[in-house]
């Protein structure tokens, strides 16, 4: 039995990205960022890293947003797999 890694472009042959593909890829990356931000929010829960009150909550949300962006820039891998799967579904229509 042969096992193949899910990472990489195993599902689709390498082709140039069309403008629609670029939009889909960007949407997948944005989804990954939002998901990472939601995970960070849940993980930090009641931790008040920046203090209590509106200011603390505001700065904590900004921190989580930037941290999520940096995490997804380094690719958690979800956006890549999601993009590839959506392209496979699209090509089967």
WOCORJO-V380052 format. One record per helix or strand of 3 or more residues. SS is the DSSP state (H for helix, E for strand). FROM is the first residue (numbers start at 1). TO is the last residue. If there is no record, write none. Layout:
# WOCORJO-V380052
ss = {SS	SS}
from = {FROM	FROM}
to = {TO	TO}
This chain:
# WOCORJO-V380052
ss = {H	H	H}
from = {19	53	78}
to = {44	73	91}
